[in-house]
Amino acid sequence: MQKITPLSPKIISEKIAASLDQLVKINGLSIRACNGHINFYTAATQISPNKDSHTATSSQESATGRKGCSLRNSSVHPQGKRRRLEIHLKRSSFDPEEFALYRRYQINVHNDTPDDVSESSYRTFLVDTPLLPVQPSGDDRVPPCGFGSFHQQYVIDGHLVAVGVIDILPKCLSSKYFFWDPDFAFLSLGKYSALQEIGWVKENEIYCPSLQYYYLGYYIHSCSKMRYKAAYRPSELLCPLRYQWIPFELAKPLLDEKSYIMCFLQNGESSQPLVSGNVMEVQDDGNSNDVLIDDDDKMIEPELESSDDDCLEAFGQASAEIENGDVSDILIG
């Protein structure tokens, strides 16, 4: 009896590509198998392997923090026209072009009225910062770009299409807000920027070992517009009463059953949760600077386009239940 050797995806894709080669040529196409995948090309878009380029261009500060250099990605557009993406990291400051983009974004995406989007409110919200800038020190205590508040610009073919407002801190990159050109909504720039920021943390941990985390702001489990934050893994939630970080995969089943819980890890180890009857009270002073944002302020999904009032209502219910003592105290460990 002959032993049958299992076919790998690579071999299967090559065989399929070979059998379809003549058929696709009749329709003006070509076919190529690559690592188990099959790619179809028109005459206008056919490219050779490794033709996509990554070049450097002049910039104030790059996405990795090195002055005078910004990563610029060149790729081929389906119609054959090259598009060039540049990412620039610069200190927080007022930029008229950024404000014009922010104003357009707020009016078209969040349905703000023009009167609601003023230069002064923009400055207060996304330009002014209480953080004092810390310059690079030349050692492993500060990344090459320094610490402080920054604006990360995404530029396609010289056109500003998105801006990420971030704080770079000794232990984390805190993503505060993200706004984009409504004409480029199809690119899901919120998702792309989150992955870029995560990559930035990984790259700069080499220069500053304490820089290890990516922070997306506060989270309300019952608010669907915030669920995207847990899509990046591994994730942790900070218990607002005990100030201890809890792995999301442990907190999720508890939050699915009850909207508001207090939890902590015993001896820093996680296992099955235990429930005790202790209740703590917390008062909401109403002075939080946190701002509720749509999904593609990091990302936007059609089924999640509910109003900001949904999240505000959920947050209000959370405060009321905690004040009334209706909250579970969860011991994990």
N, C-alpha and C positions, 0 to 999 in steps of 0.2 A: 504494500500500500504506500502510495507516494504522500509524503508530508506536504501539506499546503502551507506555504509561507504567507502570513497576513500581509496585505498591501498597506503601505503607509499612505497618509494623505498626499504626500509629495508625489509618489508614484501614480496614484489615482488621478491627480490633477494633470500630470504630464500626459497620461494616456487620453484623458478627455480632451485636452487641448490639441493633441495630435489628430484626433478623430474629427474635431470640429474645424480644423484649420482651413480646409478648402471651402467649407460652407460659409464661414464668416468673411473670407476674402471676396466671395461673390457679392456681398453686401457692402464692400468697401471698408471692412474692418480687419483687424488682426487680433490674434489671441496669444496670450503668453501665460504659462504656468510659473508660479513663484512660491516656493515654500508651502505647498498645499493649497494655494489660492489660484484662481483663474481670473486674469485681467483682460478686458477687451479694450481695444484702442481704435480710434478713428485716425485718419491720416493727419489731422490737425493736432491731436493730443498725444500721439505716440512718442514716447521718450525712451532714452536708453537708461539702463540701471544707474542709480546713484547720480542722476542728472540734477536732482533738486540740490540747491546750494544753500549754504549758511555763510553769510558774509558779515563783516563788521562795518559799522558806519559811525561817524562822529556823533557824540551825544554828551550831555552834561554828566550823567551817571547812568550806568547800564543796569540791566535787571539783576546782574550778579554783584553790583556794587562797584565795579571797576570804572574809574573815571575815564572819559574819552572814548568809551566803546559801548555800543549797544547791539545786542543780537538782532540780526535782520534775517528773516527766513524768506527765501524765494521759492515759489512753487508755480506749477503750471495750471492755469485756469482752463476749465473744460472747453472754452472756445479757442484755446491756444495762446491767450494773452497772459503774460506773467503778472503776478501780483506780488508785491513786496510788503512784508510785515516788519515793522520796527517797534521795539518795546523800549521805552525810555523811563528811567526812574529818576525823579527829581524831588528836591525838598518842597514841602507844601508852601505854595504861594499863589496869589491870584493870577490867573491867566485868562484873558478875555475869550480866547478860543475854547477853553474848557468850560467857561461859564455859558457860552452860547450853546454848547453841546448839552450841558446839564439842563438848561432852560428848555431846549427842544425835547429832551428825554422826559422831563417831568410833565410837560404839557401833553405829549403824545402817548406816553405809557401810563402815567399815573393820573391823567385827566385833570391836572392842576390848571387853574386859570392863569393867564399871563400876569395878573396883578399879584398872584401868590408867589411867583418866582422872581424875587428881587435880588439884586446884587448883594445887598446887605445881608439878607437871610442866607444866601449861598456862602458868603464869607464866614458868617457865624457857624454854619453847619459843617462845612467841609474844608475851610482854609485856616481859620484861626485854631490854634492848638495850645493847650497848657504845657505840652512837652517841650522842654529845652533841648535843642539839638546837641548831640554829642558827636564830635568828630572822630574819625578813625585814630586809633592810638598806636597802630603799628604792631600790636601784639595780638594775642588770642582772646582778648576781652571784648573787643568791638569789631563788628564786620567792616569790610572796606568802605561801605557807604555811610557808616556811622549809625547812631540811634536817633529816633525822632519820628516826625510825621512826614509822609511822602505822598506824592501823586505818581502813579505808574500809568504812563500813556501808551495806548495801542494805536499805531499809525499804519494805515494801509495805503500804499502809493502816495504818501505825503498827506493823506487826509486823516485827521484825528477821528477815530471811530469809537473809542471807549477810554474811560479813565477809572482806575482803581484807587481809592483813597485808603491808605494803610498806615498803621503805626508799626515801626520796627523797634522792638523792645529787647532787653537782654535775653529773655527766654522764648519769645514768640514773635511771629508776625500776626498782627491783629488786623483783620479785614473789616474796615468800617463801612464802606459804601462802594457801589459800582454803578456807573451810568454809561449808556451806550447810544449810538446812533440808531434810531428806529429803523432806518433803511437796511441795517445789517442784522436785524433780529434773527434771520435765518441761520446765522453763524453760531448761535448759542454762546455768545462771548462771555456770559457769566460763568458757564461751566469751564470754558477755556481759561479764563483768568484765574479761577480757583486752582486749576491744575498748575498753571504757571507759578502762582504764589507758593503752592506746596513744593514745587520744584526749586523755587528760590531758597526756601528754608533748608532743603537738603543740600544745596550747593554751598550755602554760606555757613552751614554748621562746621565745615572744614576750617573756616577762618575764625569762627566764634563758637566753640563747643557747647556753650550754654544755650545757644539758639536751636531749639529742638521742636517747637510746637507751632501749629497753625490754628488761630482762633477766629471763629466765625460769629462771635457775639452770643447773646442769650437765646434760649430755645424754649418754645412752648409746644409740648407734644401734641396737644389737641388742635393746634393751628396748622392746617395742611400746608400753608404757605411757608412754613419753617422746616418742613420735613426734608427738604433738600440738604440741609446742613448735616443730617445724619447719613447722607449717601456716601460721604467720603470716610473711608475706614482705614485703620481703627479710629473710633471716636470715643470721647469721654464727655460726660455731663458733670458740671460742678453743682453739688448740692448747695443751694443758696443759704441754708441755715447752718450746716455743719462745715461748709467750705472744704469738702473733700471730693476729689475727682472719682467718678464712678464709670466703669466701662459701659458704653451705650447698650451693648448686647445684654448686660445684666439689668439695666434700668428699664429697657423697653417693655418686657412682659409685665413689669410692675405698673408702668405708666399706662399700658393698654387696659389694665383692670381698674386703676384708680388714677384720676387726673393729676393729683398733687400728693407727692410723698416726700419724706425726708429719709435719706439713706446714707450709710457710710460703710466702709470696709473695716473689718476687725483685723488688726495686726497687718494691714496692707494686703491681705489675701482675700480672694473672692471665692465663694462657693454658693450654696443654696441660701436664699434670703430667709431671715427670721423676722417676725413681726412682733413688736412690743407695743404697749398701750400708751407710751409717753407722748405727750403733745407739747409742742412749743409754739409760741405766738410770734408773729412778725408783723410789723406795721409798714405799710407802703407809704413813703413820704412824698411820693408823686414827683420827685425831683430827678428821676432817672434820665440820663442823656441818651439811653438806648432808643433807637428808631426802628420801627417795624418796616420791613422792606419786602418788595415782591421777589419772587423766586429768581428772576434774572437780574435783580440787583446783585444776585449771583447767578441765577438762571430763571427762566420763565417757561412754564408748561401750560398749554391751553386749559387743561382740566383744573388747574390750580389758581385760576385768575379770580379768586374771591377778593372781597374788599378788605382793606386794612382794618375796617371795623371789626371783622371776625376775630382777628388776633387781639385787638384792644379789648373786645368783650371777654375773650378767653382769659386774658391777663387780669381783668377786673374780677372775674369769677374766682380766679386763683387766690387773689388777695383776700376776697371775702371769705372763702372757705378756710384759709389759714387763720384769719382773724377769729373765726368762729370755732376754731379748734378742730375742724373737720379735715384732718390730714393724717396720713399714716406715717409712722416712724419705722423705717425699715433698717434692720441690721443685716448687713451682708457679710458673712464670714462666721 
